[in-house]
């Protein structure tokens, strides 16, 4: 592929913080990997060192975008960050994803990726203004949270710049940390990598453009097609309540607009009313999701507007004005902007009642604290663990008497949001207490503390309490120790198989954009049968044994996920396999990504051809996982589910209505079928030489073979 294609900036920017060297290399060598996470994986592979940790100076962290970001195609405001993750056992490679406007700004500055290696002698930030790149002192903002840090970086660069930074959690090498951009956009899992390099943040200002090969009319025609079939966040294609225009509704839908909801804190309050599927200029009103996080009463008091990312009509970010953040909690600002998890995790920890003031303040104060400190929750993993440990009364056995007496347990018991003020400070400042601060260290590094505290049924002091067996812990992949995230609880074996692929919670919404679309089961089952084969989609909590349709569905979901994270577009909206248009029989169009790619780059591809290009990165990821784990059997070492997945609901059997329970033999059969679908060895789950060479990854096969890890 030559560099006369549209969409690409053409350069990868490198910064060595140890030597202060700055250079570029052509993007051309990475084009077969589609951008985003594909570039990240290839760079990390090329610089792999056995046994390297995410916090080692020579570990590389890559911030990368794809050919669609900056082009203006719908939902193309994403950026991927790839590195070895301290939040993962063995510091395996993971990728995180951030929205907002930082990704397009890299493109306009002339770069497809920024790769950072080494460690600065003192705190620094990287300043990028087109081809002028410098390493600047960050001493003045080291020790500050992300809100103040981003404000200061923006002040230094100007309002037209885009920035991101870590908070105190990343500075203090807390494994569960990330970075934030202004506006509540976050990427989790690599904050400690930046902190270990003394890298506080990055600022980018670009005055260039993104070259597009198609004509304006062709691009507008595609936009018009997309706007006619797009739903809301998670591609919910029906409203959450009965409405005059809608044939169907679903209470779980994020399409919230209706007469009862308003942007009450706007300068002039906005009454939303119904927003029919064909009102293309009002799509941004659909997704007033604050109701999910703070309830109707506090939405109508606090919601200022919905915000979001570059080139996105959905607007899924809740921008709230909460006076209590200043008056009650003494925070610097009464504003908080976030979406989904940022508002949710505090209420996973504390059993507040939805719709109450306690619930609303726990959501907003918790989001403010986590975002400012730069704390990552692993999709609520730490909060689920803590809640169950508190219920089992374990902390009195696990903390010293001094520390136990220092924790304001009564605030937790009384559901007072002030408990989060105390707890998150402990997480972000692990070394700032006269006692061990095991409570803060465990929430900041649950991977290590699960081992240290032996929460596996082998410690008689805590009555054989087994973190892997407790049904409410939500620790799904036992080997990788990541949280349950859209797995067996919503898509039977499809979600389960997706959750064994990646080295962290998969951040995959490909299946959720179908399963939770809101349409009746019969319609969704028809769509899935047409696309993947009969029996691909079970009713929720009423599952059937594994079949080829489910395997096809799971593989398609992973490929689409990696495709989106490479191009880089939003996997919370795409793929659009269903739509709100009754005239189209509620069918969407899963080829839109290929249409986007073809128009922007000028490289005409079909959906199947583009999916094959994305699968190359999946294959590289799998080979990389075997290499980093030094494993010749990923079935045994990596793809291992927690016991509760099989043992939940002891009075029910797999296949009974009303349970998400899986069957051990069925999952082992599913894994074998899944491996075969990818071209992996059916016993070990490792790609074969033939498969790796098919995708142009013969170099990966050679390295695995040299280490005795390639299947015979």
N, C-alpha and C positions, 0 to 999 in steps of 0.2 A: 504494500500500500504506500503510495507516494504522498509527500506532504502538500500536494496541491489540492487535497481534499478540504472541504469546508469543515467548520466546527472546531478544529484543532488550533491551538495557539502556536504549537511547534517547538516549545522548549520546556525542559524540566530544570528547575532552579535548585541548585545544591548549596547548602551552607554548612561548613564545618566549624562548629563553635570552639573546638580546641585550638585550631590553627588560625581561625578568622578568615579562612579561604572561602571565596564565593565564586561559583562558576555555573555554567549551564551546559546541558547536553541536549541533542535533538530528541524530540519525542518519538521520532520515527521507529526506533527500536522497540517501542512499547505498543505500537498501534494495534498489533494482533490481539492485545489484551483489553481493548475497548475503552481504556481510561479508568478513572476512579479506583475501585478496589483492585481491578486487574493490574493497573500500573503499580499499586502498592504491593501486591503479592509478588510481582516480578522483581521489583527492586529489593524487597526483603529476601527473596530467594537468592538473588545474585550476591547478597552480602551476608548470607547465612554463616554463622559460626556455631559449632556444636556447643551446647550448654550455656549459650549466652542468655543473660537476663534482660528484661525490658529496661531495667535501670542501669545497665552497663553503658559507659560513655559511647562505645562504638555501635550500640544498637541504633538502627535508623528508624526515624518516624517520618511518615510520608503523608502529606496533605494533598489530595489529588481530586481532579474533576474529570468529567468526560466530555465528549464532543458536543453533547446537547446543552450542557450548562453554559449560560450566557447567550444562547441563541434566541431566547425568547419563547421557545416552544413551551407548552403548558406544563407546569410543575417541574421545571428544570433548574431549581435553585439549590441543589444539593451539593455537598462536598463530603468526601470520604477521608477518614484518617486511619492509617494502617500501621501497626507496629506489634512488637511483642508486648503482651499485656500482663502487668503485675497482678491483675485481678483474676488471672486464670492459672490453674495448677501447672507448674512448669514454665510459666511465662510464655505460653504458646501464642502464635500469631492470631490477632483478631482485627476486625475493622469496625469502626464506629462511624456515625453519620450525622451531619449537622446541616440544618437548613439556613434560612435567612438570606443574606446577600453576600456573604463572604466568598462563596464559590465563583459566582459570576465575576467578582472583582479580580480574582486571580486571572481569569481569562482575559479581561480587559487590560490587565497589566502585562499580558504576553506569556503566561505560563499555564501549562497543563498540570503541573505538580510542583510542590516544594518538598524537598527531601532534606532532613536535618540530621547531622551526625555529630558526635563529639560532645564535649561539656565545656561550658564557659567557666572562667575562673571566678566570676561574680555574676549576679543576676543581670540578664540581658533580655532585650526583645528585638525582633527582626523587623526592619522597616523596608517596605517594598513600594517604590513609586516608579512604575514602568520598569525601565532597565537600570534604575538607580536603586541599589540594594545595599543596606548597611546593617551592622550589628550595633545596637544602641544600649546604653546602660539602663537597667530597670531597677536600680537600687532604690529610687524614690518611691516605687510602687510595690516593691517586694514586701510581703506582709499584709498587703491589702486584699480585700475581696474582689471578685470579678466585676462588681458594679462600679466601684471606684477606679479599678484598673482600666476597664474598657473606656470609662469616661475620660481618664487622663490620656490614654493613647489616642482617642478620637480628638481630643483638644490639641495634641501635638501634631497630628496629621491633617486635621481639618474635617469638616462635617461630611465631605464627599468620600472619605475613606471608610473601609470596613475593617474591623479588628476582632480579635478574640484573645482570651487570657485564661490562665488557671487562677484558682483561689488559693487559700491557705492549705486546703487539703492536698492539692497537687504539690505545693511547695514543700510540705512536710512528708512527701512520698507515701501518702495514704493510697493503697492499691485501688480502693473504690473511689476514684476521683476522675474528673474530666475537665473539659474547658467549656467556656461560654462565650457566645457573641452577644452583643446588645439585642434586646428584644426577646430573650428567653430561649434562644436556640443553643442546644447543647450537644456535645459528643462525649460519651462516657467510656471510661476504661483506660485512658492513656494520660491522664493528668499527671500521674507520678512519673511517667516517662519524660514529660516536659520538665517537671520539677527536678529530676535527676540530672538534667542538662543545664540547670539554672536558666531555663528558657521560660520567661514569664508570659510571653504572648507574641502575637504577630499582627502587624498592621499592613494593609494593602490599599493602594490607590492606583487605579489604572485608567488611562485616557484613550485606550485603544478600542477596538471593536471585535466582534465575532463574525467571521466570514461565513455566509450562508450561500449555498449553491443554488437553491431554488428561487423562484420568483416570489415577489410579494403576494401575488394572487394565489400561488400554490400554497404558501404558508397560511394565508388567511382561510383558504378552503379547508385545510386540515384543522385549524382552530375551530372553525364552525362545526365541523364533524364531531370533534371532541366535546365541545360545549353542548352538543345535542344529546350526548349519552353519558355525561359525567354526573356523578351523584354528589355525595358529601364526603367528609373524611371517612376513611376505610371503605370508600365507595358504597356507603349506604345509599340505596337508590329509592327508598321510600321514606316518608316522614315518620317521626316517632309517635305521632298522635293521628287520629282520624282527621282527614281534611277533605274539603269539598272537591278537590281536583284528583285525589288519589284513590286508586282502586284498593291498595293495600297500605298497611302501616305496621310498624314494629317498635315496641317500646324501647328496645336496645339501640335504635338507630341514632346516629349523631346528626341527623337532619332535624334540628330542634325548632326551627322558626315556626311561630304560630302567634295567635293573638295575645296569649298570656305572657309572652316573652318580649323584653325590650332591652335596649342598651341604656340602662337607667343613669349611668354616670357620664354619658356623653355630654358635651357642652350644651347640646339641645337633644334631649332623650329621643331615641329612635324606636318607634313602635314597629315591630317586624311584620306581624301578620303572616298569612300564608305566603309561601314562595313556591309556586308551581314549578314542575320540572322543566318547562320550556321558557321560563323567565331567565334568559341568559345573562342579562345585565344585573341580576340580583342574586347570582349564585353565592356571593360572599355573605349574604344574610342567612343562608341555610344553616350554617354550622355554628350556631351560638351555643357552644358546648359547655359554657360555664355552669349551666344547669346541672350537668353531671357531677361537677366538682363542689359547688357551693349551694345548690338548691335554687329553686325559682325565686324565693324572696330575696336572697343575697345577689343573685344574678341581676335582678331588677334594681338593686341598690348600687352595685359595685361595677358592673360590666360597662366599660367605656366604649369599647369597640372590639371587633375581631381583627387580628393581624395575621401575618404569615410570611411566606417566602417569596422570593423573586419569581415572577411569571406564574403565580398560582392564583386561580380564581376562588379556591375553596375557603381560605382564610380560617385556619383551625386554631390559631393562637388567641387565647383569651387575655385581653389587656384590661386589667382591673384596677380600679382606684379604691383602696381599702383604708379609710382613715385610721382604723385601729392599728394598722402596722406602725404608725408613728405614735399615736396617742397611748396605746396600751403596751406595745412591745418596744417602743423607743427606737425603731429602725429609722434609718435616714430618710427613707422614702415611703410614701403611701401607695406607690405603684408596684404592681407585680404582673409580669407577662409570662405565660407558660402554656403548655398543652399537655394533656393526658397525664403521664406518670409524675410530672413535677408536682401536680396538685393531689395525686392519689395516695402516695406512699405513706404520708403521715397518718392518714385515716386507716391504712392497713395495720399500722402499728397500734394505734389507740382506738378502742372500740366505741367510737363516737356514733351518734345517731344521725343519719342523713337528714339534711334539711335544717338542722339546728345551728345556732351561732357557733357552738364549739366545733362542729363539723366544718363549717365554712372557714373559721379562723385557723383550724389545724391545717386545712388545705393550703390556704394562702400564706400563712406564716411559715409553714414547713417548706413550701416552694421557695420563698424568699431566702430562707437560711441555707437550704441546699444549693441553690443557684449561686448565692454570694460566696459561700465557702468552696464551691466547685465539687460537691460530693455526688458520687454516682451510687445508685442503689442496686444495680444489677436487676432491674425490673422488679423491685420490691423484695428481692431475696432476703436482704438483711432484715427488713421490717417483718416479714413472715417468720423468720427464725426467731427474732427477738420476742415477738408476740407469743409464740408457742413456748419459748423458754420461760417467759414470765408466768404464763399459765401453769407450767409445771414446777414453778418455784425453784428454779435452778440457780439463780444468781447468788443466793446466799451461800451456795456451795462453791461457786466459781470465782467470786470476788473476795478480796481480803476484807477483813472486818472494817478496816479504815475506809476502803473505797465503798463498801456497801452502805456504810453510814453516811457517806458523802452524797449519795444519789438521792434526788428528791422523788422518791417512789410515790409519795402521796399525790404529786401532780399527775403522774401516770394513772394512778388509781381513780383520780377524779376527772380524768379526761381534760386536763388543763393544757392548752397548747404551749404554755410556758415550759413544759417538760422538754419539748423539742429544742428550745433555746439552749437548755443545759446539755442535752444529748448530742446535738450536732457540733457544739463547741468541743466536746470531748473527742468526737471523731476527727475534726479538722486539726486539732492541736494535741496529738497523742502524747507528746513528751512534756506537756506543760502542767503536769499534776504531781503532787508529792507522793502519790501512790502509783501503782502500776498502770492505772487507767485501762484495765482489761476490758471494761465495757466499751469504751471508745475504740480501742484497738480491734476488738472483735467485729464491731460494725464496719470499721474501715478495712478489715482484712479477714473476712469470714473463712476464706480458704485455709489460711494457716491455723486459725483458732479452732476450727472443727477438729483438726488433728491434735493440737495441743491439749484441748480439753477432753479429747476422746469421747465425743458425743456419738459413739457408734455402738452403744450397748456393752462396752467392755469396762466401764468405770463404775464400780459398785457404789461409790460415794453419791452418785446421782441416780441411783436406782435403775441402772441399765436403760436410761432414756436414750433412744436411738433416733438421731436426727434424720436418718435416711428412711426410717420406717414410719415416722409420724405423718399422718395423712394431711395435716394442715400446713406443713412446712413449705410446700411448693418447691422444694429442691428436686428438679426433674431429672436432669442428666447427672447421675451420681459421680461419674468419672470426671466430668468437666465442672461439676458443682454449679451449674447455672439454674436459674429459676424456671419454673414452669411458665411458658410463654406461648400461648395459642397452640397447645399440644393436644393431648387426649381429651381435654375438657371441652373442646369445640369441634374437633375434626378427626376423631378416632385415630386410626393408624396413620392417616395422612399427616396430621399435626405431630404425631409421635415420631415418625420418620424424619420430618424436617428438623426436629429437636435433637437428633443425633449427629447431624452433619457438622455444625459449626462448633467453635471452641468457646463460645459464650452463648447467652440466650440469642436465638437466631435473628431477631429483629426482622422476621419475615412476615409480611402481611399479604402475600400473594393469595393464600387460601382464605384469609379473613375477608378480603375484598369480594369473596364469593360467599363463604359460609355465613357471614354476618351482614350480607347485603340487605336483608330485610324482607326479601320476597318469600312467598310460601315455599315449603320444602319441595313440593311437587315440581315447581318451576326450576328451582335450583338443581334438583336431581336430574331433570331433563337436560339442563345446560351441561352439567358435568358428564353425563352419559354421552352426550354428543361429542364432547371434547376429549374425554379420557377413557371412556368405555363404561359398560354397565356396572352398576354397583360402586361407582367411584365416591359417592357422597351419601353417608349415613345420616339419619336423623340424629340430632344432638342427644347424647346419652341413651342411644339405642343402637348398638353397634353390631355389625356382622363380621365374620372372619375376613382376613386379608384376601384381596383379589387383585388382578392385574390393573383394573381401573384405578384403584387407590394408589398403587405403586406409580402409575403414570401421572396421576394428579400430584403426588408428592414430589416427584422429580421435576415436573413442570414448574411447581411453586419455587423450588430452590433455584432453578435456572432463571426464572423471571426476577427473583430477588437479587441475584448476582448481576443480572443484566441491568437492573435499575441502579444498583450501587456502582456500576461501572460507567453507565452513560452520562451523567448521573442525574436521575429523575426520581420522583417520589414514589416509594413502594407503599406508602399509606393511602395512595389514591389509585395507582396503576397496579395490576393490569385491569382493564375495563372489560371484563368478560360478560358482565351484565349491565343493564342500563335502566333508567326510569321510564323509558319510552314504550308505552303499551303497543303502539303501532309497529314497533320492531319486535314484538313478542318478548320484550324485556331483554333481548340479546344485545350485547355490547360488541366490542371489536378488539380482539387480543393482538391484532397486527399493527396497532397504532404506533408502538415503539419502532417497528421496522419502517413505517411510513415516515416518522420523525427523522430517524437516522438517515434514510435515503434522501430526504429533502435537504437536510442541513449539510451533510457531507458530500452529496453527489455520488456516493457509492450505493448503487441500487441493490438492495437485498430484500429477500423474502423474510417472513417471520421465522421460518425454519432455519434459514441461513444465519440470521442474527442470533438465534438461540444457540446454535452450535458454537458461535464465537464466544458467547457468554459461558458455555459449558467448559471451554478451555480453562477459565479461571477456577471453576469448581474443581476440575481435575487437578490443577496445580495446588489448590488449597488442600485437597485430600493427600496428595503426595507430600506436601510440606508438613502436614500434621504427623504423618508417619515418620518423617525425618526428624522433626523436633522431639517427638516422643521416643525416638529410637525403638519403634514398635514394628514388629512383623505380624501383628494381629490386632487391628483396630476394633474388631468386633469385641474382643475381650478387654482391651485397654481403654477404649474411647467410647464406644457406643453402648454404654451401660446405664440403665434406668434405675432410679431409686425404687426400693421395695414397695413403697406405698402405691406406686402406679399399678402394681399387681394385687396388692392386699387390701386396698381401700374397699369399704362396704363389704365386710366379711359375710353378711347375710345374703349377698347377691353373687351371681356368677357373671363372668364376661358374656355379653350379649343380652343380659336382662335389661329391660327398660328402666331408666332412671339411674344408671351408673356410668362413670367414665373409666371403670376398671378395664385394664388390659390383661391379656392372657400370655403367660411366659412363652409357651410353645408357639403361639400365633405370632408373637413379636419376633421370635427367632426365625420363623419362616418368612415373615415380612422383611427382615433384614437381608436374608439371602436373596429374595426376589428384587429388593431394592439395589443391592450390590450388582446383580446381573444386569439391571437396567442401565447402570452407569458404566458397565464394562469393567467392574472390579472383581477381584477374586471372591468367589461366593462364600468362602470359609473365613477369610481374614478381613475383607472389606478394603483391601488395598488395590489401587489401580494396577492393572497388568501392563507389561511393556507394550503390548499391541495397542492398548487403549491410549497410553501416554503418547506413543508415537503417532497415533491417528490424529491427535490434537496438537502435534508439533512440539511435544514435550519430551522428546527423546533424551534431552539433557537431564531431566528429572528421573527418568528410568535408569540412566547410567549411575546417578548418584545413589539412588536407592539400592541398586544392584551392588555397588561397591561396598555398601554397608550391610549387605545381607538382608535387606528389608523388602526386596522386590519378590512378589509371589513367583514360584516356579511355574 
